[in-house]
């Protein structure tokens, strides 16, 4: 494996990062990446219709065989995590009058 320092070009950094990817499916909005280290990172984007506060179920493309080690919510609306397990999560979404986009990034080991 090549060590990339701070003086490396963007192209060199991208090549080094891609060399660690075992499998990439989908894109930045919906998909997953499996790294050679065994890390699985999944990104799921969901559009929520206008409504009063409600629960939204998000199912992961791949269930995590081991423990989830990272979970992030990216949204401009009021969103809270209600429950989380190795195959899905449930979010509490605040009320709103417009469609809203929720993006979650969840990561864990596959072994």
Secondary structure as the mmCIF struct_conf table of DSSP 4:
data_model
#
loop_
_struct_conf.conf_type_id
_struct_conf.id
_struct_conf.beg_label_comp_id
_struct_conf.beg_label_asym_id
_struct_conf.beg_label_seq_id
_struct_conf.end_label_comp_id
_struct_conf.end_label_asym_id
_struct_conf.end_label_seq_id
TURN_TY1_P TURN_TY1_P1 UNK A 6 UNK A 7
BEND BEND1 UNK A 8 UNK A 8
HELX_RH_AL_P HELX_RH_AL_P1 UNK A 10 UNK A 19
TURN_TY1_P TURN_TY1_P2 UNK A 20 UNK A 20
STRN STRN1 UNK A 21 UNK A 26
BEND BEND2 UNK A 28 UNK A 30
STRN STRN2 UNK A 31 UNK A 35
TURN_TY1_P TURN_TY1_P3 UNK A 36 UNK A 37
BEND BEND3 UNK A 38 UNK A 38
STRN STRN3 UNK A 39 UNK A 48
BEND BEND4 UNK A 50 UNK A 50
STRN STRN4 UNK A 51 UNK A 51
BEND BEND5 UNK A 52 UNK A 53
STRN STRN5 UNK A 54 UNK A 59
BEND BEND6 UNK A 61 UNK A 62
BEND BEND7 UNK A 65 UNK A 66
STRN STRN6 UNK A 68 UNK A 75
BEND BEND8 UNK A 76 UNK A 77
STRN STRN7 UNK A 79 UNK A 84
BEND BEND9 UNK A 86 UNK A 87
STRN STRN8 UNK A 88 UNK A 93
STRN STRN9 UNK A 96 UNK A 96
BEND BEND10 UNK A 97 UNK A 98
STRN STRN10 UNK A 100 UNK A 109
#
